[in-house]
Structures are given as structure tokens and as C-alpha cells.
Amino acid sequence: IYMYTDGIMAVRTKEEIQNIKEESILEIIEKTKEMSIKKSIEHLIYEIKSENKNGIYEDDITVIGVEF
């Protein structure tokens, strides 16, 4: 189970605020399903930030994963 705050979905550039689609987040999670929950979350945050190198995250980015 993954839970995340809305801060992971909004990035501000000089021109506009871009919204990251939930489908993009789900695709990244799907690609990392064989990883440990810790590695999966680290990869998710890395991928989101990598896609938006010129963006500024003004809100917190919090991701919690529950593995059972």
C-alpha cells in the first residue's frame, strides 16, 4: 500500500504549475513492484524529481509504504 501527499503531484516552473498525473506515479510503482518497499519509494521520488529537473517543489513530498 502506498500513500502520498499531494506535494508529489505539483511542481512549479518559471512559467506554470505542472501537475504530475496519477497514472505516471502508478506506472513507476508498477515498475518497482519487485523491489523492497524502501527501494521502491526511493525510486519513485527519484523518478518524479528527475522528470522535473527545472521545477521547484514548494510543498512537502511525503510517501509512505506499507508492505505485508
N, CA, C and O atoms as a Tripos MOL2 file, in Angstrom:
@<TRIPOS>MOLECULE
protein
  272   271    68     0     0
PROTEIN
NO_CHARGES

@<TRIPOS>ATOM
      1 N           0.8610   -1.1720    0.0000 N.3       1 ILE1
      2 CA          0.0000    0.0000    0.0000 C.3       1 ILE1
      3 C           0.9030    1.2290    0.0000 C.2       1 ILE1
      4 O           1.8220    1.3350    0.8120 O.2       1 ILE1
      5 N           0.6360    2.1500   -0.9100 N.am      2 TYR2
      6 CA          1.3760    3.4050   -0.9840 C.3       2 TYR2
      7 C           0.4250    4.5490   -0.6720 C.2       2 TYR2
      8 O          -0.7090    4.5880   -1.1510 O.2       2 TYR2
      9 N           0.9060    5.4680    0.1310 N.am      3 MET3
     10 CA          0.1520    6.6900    0.4180 C.3       3 MET3
     11 C           1.1070    7.8530    0.1950 C.2       3 MET3
     12 O           2.2820    7.7760    0.5550 O.2       3 MET3
     13 N           0.6050    8.9260   -0.3960 N.am      4 TYR4
     14 CA          1.4660   10.0770   -0.6430 C.3       4 TYR4
     15 C           0.6610   11.3640   -0.5340 C.2       4 TYR4
     16 O          -0.5530   11.3930   -0.7360 O.2       4 TYR4
     17 N           1.3830   12.4170   -0.2090 N.am      5 THR5
     18 CA          0.7360   13.7230   -0.1140 C.3       5 THR5
     19 C           0.6280   14.3320   -1.5070 C.2       5 THR5
     20 O           1.2880   13.8830   -2.4440 O.2       5 THR5
     21 N          -0.1950   15.3410   -1.6310 N.am      6 ASP6
     22 CA         -0.3940   15.9930   -2.9250 C.3       6 ASP6
     23 C           0.8430   16.7400   -3.4030 C.2       6 ASP6
     24 O           0.9120   17.1220   -4.5710 O.2       6 ASP6
     25 N           1.8130   16.9550   -2.5340 N.am      7 GLY7
     26 CA          3.0310   17.6630   -2.9160 C.3       7 GLY7
     27 C           3.8220   16.9530   -3.9890 C.2       7 GLY7
     28 O           4.5550   17.5980   -4.7390 O.2       7 GLY7
     29 N           3.6930   15.6440   -4.0820 N.am      8 ILE8
     30 CA          4.4240   14.8900   -5.0970 C.3       8 ILE8
     31 C           3.8410   15.1180   -6.4950 C.2       8 ILE8
     32 O           4.4920   14.8320   -7.4990 O.2       8 ILE8
     33 N           2.6330   15.6250   -6.5490 N.am      9 MET9
     34 CA          1.9390   15.7610   -7.8300 C.3       9 MET9
     35 C           2.0030   17.1600   -8.4300 C.2       9 MET9
     36 O           1.5430   17.3570   -9.5550 O.2       9 MET9
     37 N           2.5560   18.1320   -7.7200 N.am     10 ALA10
     38 CA          2.5760   19.5060   -8.2330 C.3      10 ALA10
     39 C           3.9870   20.0700   -8.1820 C.2      10 ALA10
     40 O           4.6450   20.0480   -7.1410 O.2      10 ALA10
     41 N           4.4340   20.5700   -9.3100 N.am     11 VAL11
     42 CA          5.7490   21.1980   -9.4040 C.3      11 VAL11
     43 C           5.5840   22.5380  -10.1180 C.2      11 VAL11
     44 O           4.8350   22.6490  -11.0880 O.2      11 VAL11
     45 N           6.2860   23.5410   -9.6310 N.am     12 ARG12
     46 CA          6.1920   24.8740  -10.2420 C.3      12 ARG12
     47 C           7.4410   25.1330  -11.0600 C.2      12 ARG12
     48 O           8.5580   24.9570  -10.5750 O.2      12 ARG12
     49 N           7.2520   25.5510  -12.2990 N.am     13 THR13
     50 CA          8.3550   26.0110  -13.1310 C.3      13 THR13
     51 C           8.2550   27.5280  -13.2060 C.2      13 THR13
     52 O           7.3630   28.1300  -12.6080 O.2      13 THR13
     53 N           9.1680   28.1380  -13.9380 N.am     14 LYS14
     54 CA          9.1160   29.5930  -14.0800 C.3      14 LYS14
     55 C           7.8400   30.0370  -14.7840 C.2      14 LYS14
     56 O           7.3320   31.1290  -14.5290 O.2      14 LYS14
     57 N           7.3240   29.1920  -15.6670 N.am     15 GLU15
     58 CA          6.1760   29.5710  -16.4690 C.3      15 GLU15
     59 C           4.8270   29.1510  -15.8860 C.2      15 GLU15
     60 O           3.8340   29.8600  -16.0480 O.2      15 GLU15
     61 N           4.7860   27.9960  -15.2040 N.am     16 GLU16
     62 CA          3.4840   27.4570  -14.8170 C.3      16 GLU16
     63 C           3.6220   26.4350  -13.6940 C.2      16 GLU16
     64 O           4.7230   26.0690  -13.2830 O.2      16 GLU16
     65 N           2.4880   25.9980  -13.2240 N.am     17 ILE17
     66 CA          2.4450   24.8690  -12.2960 C.3      17 ILE17
     67 C           2.0760   23.6440  -13.1090 C.2      17 ILE17
     68 O           1.0630   23.6330  -13.8090 O.2      17 ILE17
     69 N           2.9060   22.6070  -13.0120 N.am     18 GLN18
     70 CA          2.6440   21.3670  -13.7360 C.3      18 GLN18
     71 C           2.1160   20.3360  -12.7620 C.2      18 GLN18
     72 O           2.6250   20.2020  -11.6490 O.2      18 GLN18
     73 N           1.1220   19.6290  -13.1700 N.am     19 ASN19
     74 CA          0.5830   18.5550  -12.3510 C.3      19 ASN19
     75 C           1.0510   17.2250  -12.8960 C.2      19 ASN19
     76 O           0.9080   16.9460  -14.0860 O.2      19 ASN19
     77 N           1.6070   16.4100  -12.0320 N.am     20 ILE20
     78 CA          2.0280   15.0720  -12.4110 C.3      20 ILE20
     79 C           0.8010   14.1810  -12.3140 C.2      20 ILE20
     80 O           0.1100   14.1710  -11.2960 O.2      20 ILE20
     81 N           0.5390   13.4480  -13.3550 N.am     21 LYS21
     82 CA         -0.6540   12.6060  -13.3940 C.3      21 LYS21
     83 C          -0.4850   11.3850  -12.4980 C.2      21 LYS21
     84 O           0.6020   10.8190  -12.3860 O.2      21 LYS21
     85 N          -1.5660   11.0020  -11.8770 N.am     22 GLU22
     86 CA         -1.5400    9.8300  -11.0100 C.3      22 GLU22
     87 C          -1.1310    8.5780  -11.7870 C.2      22 GLU22
     88 O          -0.5230    7.6650  -11.2280 O.2      22 GLU22
     89 N          -1.4640    8.5400  -13.0610 N.am     23 GLU23
     90 CA         -1.0800    7.3950  -13.8870 C.3      23 GLU23
     91 C           0.4370    7.2580  -13.9580 C.2      23 GLU23
     92 O           0.9600    6.1440  -13.9740 O.2      23 GLU23
     93 N           1.1450    8.3870  -14.0020 N.am     24 SER24
     94 CA          2.6110    8.3530  -14.0370 C.3      24 SER24
     95 C           3.1720    7.7650  -12.7480 C.2      24 SER24
     96 O           4.1260    6.9880  -12.7740 O.2      24 SER24
     97 N           2.5820    8.1340  -11.6410 N.am     25 ILE25
     98 CA          3.0140    7.5970  -10.3540 C.3      25 ILE25
     99 C           2.7480    6.1030  -10.3000 C.2      25 ILE25
    100 O           3.6000    5.3370   -9.8490 O.2      25 ILE25
    101 N           1.5880    5.6850  -10.7510 N.am     26 LEU26
    102 CA          1.2470    4.2640  -10.7450 C.3      26 LEU26
    103 C           2.1590    3.4510  -11.6620 C.2      26 LEU26
    104 O           2.4990    2.3130  -11.3420 O.2      26 LEU26
    105 N           2.5560    4.0220  -12.7950 N.am     27 GLU27
    106 CA          3.4800    3.3380  -13.7000 C.3      27 GLU27
    107 C           4.8310    3.1020  -13.0300 C.2      27 GLU27
    108 O           5.4100    2.0240  -13.1600 O.2      27 GLU27
    109 N           5.3250    4.0930  -12.3240 N.am     28 ILE28
    110 CA          6.6010    3.9480  -11.6310 C.3      28 ILE28
    111 C           6.4900    2.8900  -10.5460 C.2      28 ILE28
    112 O           7.3830    2.0560  -10.4020 O.2      28 ILE28
    113 N           5.4150    2.9150   -9.7910 N.am     29 ILE29
    114 CA          5.2140    1.9160   -8.7380 C.3      29 ILE29
    115 C           5.1360    0.5170   -9.3410 C.2      29 ILE29
    116 O           5.7070   -0.4290   -8.8000 O.2      29 ILE29
    117 N           4.4370    0.3920  -10.4490 N.am     30 GLU30
    118 CA          4.3170   -0.9170  -11.1080 C.3      30 GLU30
    119 C           5.6880   -1.4440  -11.5270 C.2      30 GLU30
    120 O           5.9600   -2.6360  -11.3850 O.2      30 GLU30
    121 N           6.5560   -0.5660  -12.0420 N.am     31 LYS31
    122 CA          7.8990   -0.9810  -12.4680 C.3      31 LYS31
    123 C           8.7650   -1.4460  -11.2990 C.2      31 LYS31
    124 O           9.7050   -2.2160  -11.4940 O.2      31 LYS31
    125 N           8.4600   -0.9900  -10.1000 N.am     32 THR32
    126 CA          9.3090   -1.2870   -8.9410 C.3      32 THR32
    127 C           8.6860   -2.3090   -7.9960 C.2      32 THR32
    128 O           9.1370   -2.4480   -6.8590 O.2      32 THR32
    129 N           7.6730   -3.0150   -8.4400 N.am     33 LYS33
    130 CA          6.9580   -3.9220   -7.5360 C.3      33 LYS33
    131 C           7.8130   -5.0740   -7.0170 C.2      33 LYS33
    132 O           7.4670   -5.6730   -5.9990 O.2      33 LYS33
    133 N           8.9010   -5.3960   -7.6740 N.am     34 GLU34
    134 CA          9.7880   -6.4620   -7.2040 C.3      34 GLU34
    135 C          10.8310   -5.9560   -6.2000 C.2      34 GLU34
    136 O          11.5260   -6.7520   -5.5680 O.2      34 GLU34
    137 N          10.9340   -4.6540   -6.0600 N.am     35 MET35
    138 CA         11.8940   -4.0620   -5.1170 C.3      35 MET35
    139 C          11.3160   -4.0800   -3.7060 C.2      35 MET35
    140 O          10.1160   -4.2700   -3.5120 O.2      35 MET35
    141 N          12.1900   -3.8810   -2.7320 N.am     36 SER36
    142 CA         11.6960   -3.6910   -1.3610 C.3      36 SER36
    143 C          10.8910   -2.3970   -1.3340 C.2      36 SER36
    144 O          11.0480   -1.5470   -2.2100 O.2      36 SER36
    145 N          10.0470   -2.2500   -0.3510 N.am     37 ILE37
    146 CA          9.2070   -1.0500   -0.2600 C.3      37 ILE37
    147 C          10.0690    0.2080   -0.1270 C.2      37 ILE37
    148 O           9.7490    1.2480   -0.7020 O.2      37 ILE37
    149 N          11.1560    0.1060    0.6270 N.am     38 LYS38
    150 CA         12.0540    1.2540    0.8000 C.3      38 LYS38
    151 C          12.6760    1.6580   -0.5320 C.2      38 LYS38
    152 O          12.6660    2.8380   -0.8850 O.2      38 LYS38
    153 N          13.2120    0.7000   -1.2690 N.am     39 LYS39
    154 CA         13.8250    0.9970   -2.5700 C.3      39 LYS39
    155 C          12.7860    1.5090   -3.5600 C.2      39 LYS39
    156 O          13.0750    2.4050   -4.3530 O.2      39 LYS39
    157 N          11.5920    0.9550   -3.5210 N.am     40 SER40
    158 CA         10.5330    1.3880   -4.4070 C.3      40 SER40
    159 C          10.1730    2.8590   -4.1760 C.2      40 SER40
    160 O          10.0050    3.6180   -5.1300 O.2      40 SER40
    161 N          10.0580    3.2500   -2.9220 N.am     41 ILE41
    162 CA          9.7350    4.6460   -2.5940 C.3      41 ILE41
    163 C          10.8810    5.5640   -3.0030 C.2      41 ILE41
    164 O          10.6500    6.6350   -3.5650 O.2      41 ILE41
    165 N          12.1120    5.1520   -2.7230 N.am     42 GLU42
    166 CA         13.2720    5.9600   -3.1260 C.3      42 GLU42
    167 C          13.2810    6.1610   -4.6440 C.2      42 GLU42
    168 O          13.5430    7.2600   -5.1330 O.2      42 GLU42
    169 N          12.9950    5.0950   -5.3730 N.am     43 HIS43
    170 CA         12.9730    5.1770   -6.8350 C.3      43 HIS43
    171 C          11.8340    6.0800   -7.3110 C.2      43 HIS43
    172 O          12.0190    6.8680   -8.2380 O.2      43 HIS43
    173 N          10.6850    5.9740   -6.6990 N.am     44 LEU44
    174 CA          9.5490    6.8180   -7.0570 C.3      44 LEU44
    175 C           9.9010    8.2970   -6.9120 C.2      44 LEU44
    176 O           9.6690    9.0850   -7.8280 O.2      44 LEU44
    177 N          10.4490    8.6650   -5.7860 N.am     45 ILE45
    178 CA         10.8050   10.0700   -5.5500 C.3      45 ILE45
    179 C          11.8950   10.5150   -6.5270 C.2      45 ILE45
    180 O          11.8350   11.6210   -7.0640 O.2      45 ILE45
    181 N          12.8820    9.6640   -6.7560 N.am     46 TYR46
    182 CA         13.9510    9.9820   -7.7020 C.3      46 TYR46
    183 C          13.3850   10.2190   -9.1010 C.2      46 TYR46
    184 O          13.7380   11.2010   -9.7540 O.2      46 TYR46
    185 N          12.5120    9.3290   -9.5620 N.am     47 GLU47
    186 CA         11.9320    9.4590  -10.9020 C.3      47 GLU47
    187 C          11.0970   10.7310  -11.0390 C.2      47 GLU47
    188 O          11.2010   11.4380  -12.0410 O.2      47 GLU47
    189 N          10.2840   11.0180  -10.0490 N.am     48 ILE48
    190 CA          9.4440   12.2230  -10.1070 C.3      48 ILE48
    191 C          10.3190   13.4690  -10.1670 C.2      48 ILE48
    192 O          10.0680   14.3650  -10.9730 O.2      48 ILE48
    193 N          11.3330   13.5300   -9.3270 N.am     49 LYS49
    194 CA         12.2160   14.7030   -9.3320 C.3      49 LYS49
    195 C          13.0510   14.7790  -10.6040 C.2      49 LYS49
    196 O          13.3280   15.8740  -11.0920 O.2      49 LYS49
    197 N          13.4560   13.6350  -11.1490 N.am     50 SER50
    198 CA         14.2520   13.6140  -12.3820 C.3      50 SER50
    199 C          13.4630   14.1270  -13.5720 C.2      50 SER50
    200 O          14.0130   14.8000  -14.4430 O.2      50 SER50
    201 N          12.1890   13.8140  -13.6130 N.am     51 GLU51
    202 CA         11.3400   14.2720  -14.7180 C.3      51 GLU51
    203 C          11.1470   15.7760  -14.6880 C.2      51 GLU51
    204 O          10.8190   16.3760  -15.7120 O.2      51 GLU51
    205 N          11.3410   16.3890  -13.5470 N.am     52 ASN52
    206 CA         11.0650   17.8200  -13.3690 C.3      52 ASN52
    207 C          12.2910   18.5390  -12.8250 C.2      52 ASN52
    208 O          12.2100   19.2240  -11.8050 O.2      52 ASN52
    209 N          13.4300   18.3840  -13.5020 N.am     53 LYS53
    210 CA         14.6960   18.9530  -13.0210 C.3      53 LYS53
    211 C          14.6510   20.4660  -12.8540 C.2      53 LYS53
    212 O          15.2880   21.0100  -11.9510 O.2      53 LYS53
    213 N          13.9100   21.1440  -13.7080 N.am     54 ASN54
    214 CA         13.8560   22.6030  -13.6380 C.3      54 ASN54
    215 C          12.7230   23.1130  -12.7630 C.2      54 ASN54
    216 O          12.5180   24.3200  -12.6400 O.2      54 ASN54
    217 N          11.9920   22.1930  -12.1570 N.am     55 GLY55
    218 CA         10.8520   22.5770  -11.3390 C.3      55 GLY55
    219 C          11.2210   22.7640   -9.8790 C.2      55 GLY55
    220 O          12.2600   22.3040   -9.4070 O.2      55 GLY55
    221 N          10.3490   23.4440   -9.1950 N.am     56 ILE56
    222 CA         10.5210   23.7020   -7.7670 C.3      56 ILE56
    223 C           9.3260   23.0960   -7.0400 C.2      56 ILE56
    224 O           8.1720   23.3560   -7.3800 O.2      56 ILE56
    225 N           9.6270   22.2900   -6.0430 N.am     57 TYR57
    226 CA          8.5690   21.7240   -5.2220 C.3      57 TYR57
    227 C           8.4030   22.6120   -3.9990 C.2      57 TYR57
    228 O           9.2770   22.6600   -3.1340 O.2      57 TYR57
    229 N           7.2850   23.3090   -3.9300 N.am     58 GLU58
    230 CA          7.0420   24.2080   -2.8100 C.3      58 GLU58
    231 C           6.3510   23.4960   -1.6520 C.2      58 GLU58
    232 O           6.3980   23.9610   -0.5130 O.2      58 GLU58
    233 N           5.7220   22.3860   -1.9430 N.am     59 ASP59
    234 CA          5.0110   21.6150   -0.9420 C.3      59 ASP59
    235 C           5.8850   20.4280   -0.5450 C.2      59 ASP59
    236 O           6.8270   20.0720   -1.2540 O.2      59 ASP59
    237 N           5.5670   19.8320    0.5770 N.am     60 ASP60
    238 CA          6.3310   18.6570    1.0040 C.3      60 ASP60
    239 C           6.0510   17.4780    0.0760 C.2      60 ASP60
    240 O           5.0010   17.3990   -0.5620 O.2      60 ASP60
    241 N           7.0120   16.5740    0.0200 N.am     61 ILE61
    242 CA          6.8360   15.3110   -0.7000 C.3      61 ILE61
    243 C           6.9450   14.2220    0.3390 C.2      61 ILE61
    244 O           8.0190   13.9720    0.8850 O.2      61 ILE61
    245 N           5.8280   13.5770    0.6080 N.am     62 THR62
    246 CA          5.8040   12.5000    1.5880 C.3      62 THR62
    247 C           5.1880   11.2670    0.9530 C.2      62 THR62
    248 O           4.0980   11.3130    0.3830 O.2      62 THR62
    249 N           5.9180   10.1580    1.0680 N.am     63 VAL63
    250 CA          5.4180    8.8810    0.5720 C.3      63 VAL63
    251 C           5.5820    7.8580    1.6940 C.2      63 VAL63
    252 O           6.6510    7.7360    2.2920 O.2      63 VAL63
    253 N           4.5310    7.1460    1.9570 N.am     64 ILE64
    254 CA          4.5480    6.0860    2.9790 C.3      64 ILE64
    255 C           4.1540    4.7850    2.2950 C.2      64 ILE64
    256 O           3.1850    4.7350    1.5370 O.2      64 ILE64
    257 N           4.9080    3.7490    2.5680 N.am     65 GLY65
    258 CA          4.5900    2.4540    2.0020 C.3      65 GLY65
    259 C           4.3960    1.4260    3.1120 C.2      65 GLY65
    260 O           5.1300    1.4070    4.1000 O.2      65 GLY65
    261 N           3.4070    0.5850    2.9270 N.am     66 VAL66
    262 CA          3.1390   -0.4820    3.8790 C.3      66 VAL66
    263 C           3.2880   -1.7990    3.1140 C.2      66 VAL66
    264 O           2.6470   -2.0200    2.0870 O.2      66 VAL66
    265 N           4.1350   -2.6470    3.6370 N.am     67 GLU67
    266 CA          4.3790   -3.9370    3.0000 C.3      67 GLU67
    267 C           3.8980   -5.0260    3.9400 C.2      67 GLU67
    268 O           4.1980   -5.0030    5.1340 O.2      67 GLU67
    269 N           3.1560   -5.9730    3.4020 N.am     68 PHE68
    270 CA          2.6950   -7.0740    4.2480 C.3      68 PHE68
    271 C           2.6480   -8.3570    3.4680 C.2      68 PHE68
    272 O           2.2830   -9.3980    4.0130 O.2      68 PHE68
@<TRIPOS>BOND
     1     1     2 1
     2     2     3 1
     3     3     4 2
     4     3     5 am
     5     5     6 1
     6     6     7 1
     7     7     8 2
     8     7     9 am
     9     9    10 1
    10    10    11 1
    11    11    12 2
    12    11    13 am
    13    13    14 1
    14    14    15 1
    15    15    16 2
    16    15    17 am
    17    17    18 1
    18    18    19 1
    19    19    20 2
    20    19    21 am
    21    21    22 1
    22    22    23 1
    23    23    24 2
    24    23    25 am
    25    25    26 1
    26    26    27 1
    27    27    28 2
    28    27    29 am
    29    29    30 1
    30    30    31 1
    31    31    32 2
    32    31    33 am
    33    33    34 1
    34    34    35 1
    35    35    36 2
    36    35    37 am
    37    37    38 1
    38    38    39 1
    39    39    40 2
    40    39    41 am
    41    41    42 1
    42    42    43 1
    43    43    44 2
    44    43    45 am
    45    45    46 1
    46    46    47 1
    47    47    48 2
    48    47    49 am
    49    49    50 1
    50    50    51 1
    51    51    52 2
    52    51    53 am
    53    53    54 1
    54    54    55 1
    55    55    56 2
    56    55    57 am
    57    57    58 1
    58    58    59 1
    59    59    60 2
    60    59    61 am
    61    61    62 1
    62    62    63 1
    63    63    64 2
    64    63    65 am
    65    65    66 1
    66    66    67 1
    67    67    68 2
    68    67    69 am
    69    69    70 1
    70    70    71 1
    71    71    72 2
    72    71    73 am
    73    73    74 1
    74    74    75 1
    75    75    76 2
    76    75    77 am
    77    77    78 1
    78    78    79 1
    79    79    80 2
    80    79    81 am
    81    81    82 1
    82    82    83 1
    83    83    84 2
    84    83    85 am
    85    85    86 1
    86    86    87 1
    87    87    88 2
    88    87    89 am
    89    89    90 1
    90    90    91 1
    91    91    92 2
    92    91    93 am
    93    93    94 1
    94    94    95 1
    95    95    96 2
    96    95    97 am
    97    97    98 1
    98    98    99 1
    99    99   100 2
   100    99   101 am
   101   101   102 1
   102   102   103 1
   103   103   104 2
   104   103   105 am
   105   105   106 1
   106   106   107 1
   107   107   108 2
   108   107   109 am
   109   109   110 1
   110   110   111 1
   111   111   112 2
   112   111   113 am
   113   113   114 1
   114   114   115 1
   115   115   116 2
   116   115   117 am
   117   117   118 1
   118   118   119 1
   119   119   120 2
   120   119   121 am
   121   121   122 1
   122   122   123 1
   123   123   124 2
   124   123   125 am
   125   125   126 1
   126   126   127 1
   127   127   128 2
   128   127   129 am
   129   129   130 1
   130   130   131 1
   131   131   132 2
   132   131   133 am
   133   133   134 1
   134   134   135 1
   135   135   136 2
   136   135   137 am
   137   137   138 1
   138   138   139 1
   139   139   140 2
   140   139   141 am
   141   141   142 1
   142   142   143 1
   143   143   144 2
   144   143   145 am
   145   145   146 1
   146   146   147 1
   147   147   148 2
   148   147   149 am
   149   149   150 1
   150   150   151 1
   151   151   152 2
   152   151   153 am
   153   153   154 1
   154   154   155 1
   155   155   156 2
   156   155   157 am
   157   157   158 1
   158   158   159 1
   159   159   160 2
   160   159   161 am
   161   161   162 1
   162   162   163 1
   163   163   164 2
   164   163   165 am
   165   165   166 1
   166   166   167 1
   167   167   168 2
   168   167   169 am
   169   169   170 1
   170   170   171 1
   171   171   172 2
   172   171   173 am
   173   173   174 1
   174   174   175 1
   175   175   176 2
   176   175   177 am
   177   177   178 1
   178   178   179 1
   179   179   180 2
   180   179   181 am
   181   181   182 1
   182   182   183 1
   183   183   184 2
   184   183   185 am
   185   185   186 1
   186   186   187 1
   187   187   188 2
   188   187   189 am
   189   189   190 1
   190   190   191 1
   191   191   192 2
   192   191   193 am
   193   193   194 1
   194   194   195 1
   195   195   196 2
   196   195   197 am
   197   197   198 1
   198   198   199 1
   199   199   200 2
   200   199   201 am
   201   201   202 1
   202   202   203 1
   203   203   204 2
   204   203   205 am
   205   205   206 1
   206   206   207 1
   207   207   208 2
   208   207   209 am
   209   209   210 1
   210   210   211 1
   211   211   212 2
   212   211   213 am
   213   213   214 1
   214   214   215 1
   215   215   216 2
   216   215   217 am
   217   217   218 1
   218   218   219 1
   219   219   220 2
   220   219   221 am
   221   221   222 1
   222   222   223 1
   223   223   224 2
   224   223   225 am
   225   225   226 1
   226   226   227 1
   227   227   228 2
   228   227   229 am
   229   229   230 1
   230   230   231 1
   231   231   232 2
   232   231   233 am
   233   233   234 1
   234   234   235 1
   235   235   236 2
   236   235   237 am
   237   237   238 1
   238   238   239 1
   239   239   240 2
   240   239   241 am
   241   241   242 1
   242   242   243 1
   243   243   244 2
   244   243   245 am
   245   245   246 1
   246   246   247 1
   247   247   248 2
   248   247   249 am
   249   249   250 1
   250   250   251 1
   251   251   252 2
   252   251   253 am
   253   253   254 1
   254   254   255 1
   255   255   256 2
   256   255   257 am
   257   257   258 1
   258   258   259 1
   259   259   260 2
   260   259   261 am
   261   261   262 1
   262   262   263 1
   263   263   264 2
   264   263   265 am
   265   265   266 1
   266   266   267 1
   267   267   268 2
   268   267   269 am
   269   269   270 1
   270   270   271 1
   271   271   272 2
@<TRIPOS>SUBSTRUCTURE
     1 ILE1         2 RESIDUE 1 A ILE
     2 TYR2         6 RESIDUE 1 A TYR
     3 MET3        10 RESIDUE 1 A MET
     4 TYR4        14 RESIDUE 1 A TYR
     5 THR5        18 RESIDUE 1 A THR
     6 ASP6        22 RESIDUE 1 A ASP
     7 GLY7        26 RESIDUE 1 A GLY
     8 ILE8        30 RESIDUE 1 A ILE
     9 MET9        34 RESIDUE 1 A MET
    10 ALA10       38 RESIDUE 1 A ALA
    11 VAL11       42 RESIDUE 1 A VAL
    12 ARG12       46 RESIDUE 1 A ARG
    13 THR13       50 RESIDUE 1 A THR
    14 LYS14       54 RESIDUE 1 A LYS
    15 GLU15       58 RESIDUE 1 A GLU
    16 GLU16       62 RESIDUE 1 A GLU
    17 ILE17       66 RESIDUE 1 A ILE
    18 GLN18       70 RESIDUE 1 A GLN
    19 ASN19       74 RESIDUE 1 A ASN
    20 ILE20       78 RESIDUE 1 A ILE
    21 LYS21       82 RESIDUE 1 A LYS
    22 GLU22       86 RESIDUE 1 A GLU
    23 GLU23       90 RESIDUE 1 A GLU
    24 SER24       94 RESIDUE 1 A SER
    25 ILE25       98 RESIDUE 1 A ILE
    26 LEU26      102 RESIDUE 1 A LEU
    27 GLU27      106 RESIDUE 1 A GLU
    28 ILE28      110 RESIDUE 1 A ILE
    29 ILE29      114 RESIDUE 1 A ILE
    30 GLU30      118 RESIDUE 1 A GLU
    31 LYS31      122 RESIDUE 1 A LYS
    32 THR32      126 RESIDUE 1 A THR
    33 LYS33      130 RESIDUE 1 A LYS
    34 GLU34      134 RESIDUE 1 A GLU
    35 MET35      138 RESIDUE 1 A MET
    36 SER36      142 RESIDUE 1 A SER
    37 ILE37      146 RESIDUE 1 A ILE
    38 LYS38      150 RESIDUE 1 A LYS
    39 LYS39      154 RESIDUE 1 A LYS
    40 SER40      158 RESIDUE 1 A SER
    41 ILE41      162 RESIDUE 1 A ILE
    42 GLU42      166 RESIDUE 1 A GLU
    43 HIS43      170 RESIDUE 1 A HIS
    44 LEU44      174 RESIDUE 1 A LEU
    45 ILE45      178 RESIDUE 1 A ILE
    46 TYR46      182 RESIDUE 1 A TYR
    47 GLU47      186 RESIDUE 1 A GLU
    48 ILE48      190 RESIDUE 1 A ILE
    49 LYS49      194 RESIDUE 1 A LYS
    50 SER50      198 RESIDUE 1 A SER
    51 GLU51      202 RESIDUE 1 A GLU
    52 ASN52      206 RESIDUE 1 A ASN
    53 LYS53      210 RESIDUE 1 A LYS
    54 ASN54      214 RESIDUE 1 A ASN
    55 GLY55      218 RESIDUE 1 A GLY
    56 ILE56      222 RESIDUE 1 A ILE
    57 TYR57      226 RESIDUE 1 A TYR
    58 GLU58      230 RESIDUE 1 A GLU
    59 ASP59      234 RESIDUE 1 A ASP
    60 ASP60      238 RESIDUE 1 A ASP
    61 ILE61      242 RESIDUE 1 A ILE
    62 THR62      246 RESIDUE 1 A THR
    63 VAL63      250 RESIDUE 1 A VAL
    64 ILE64      254 RESIDUE 1 A ILE
    65 GLY65      258 RESIDUE 1 A GLY
    66 VAL66      262 RESIDUE 1 A VAL
    67 GLU67      266 RESIDUE 1 A GLU
    68 PHE68      270 RESIDUE 1 A PHE
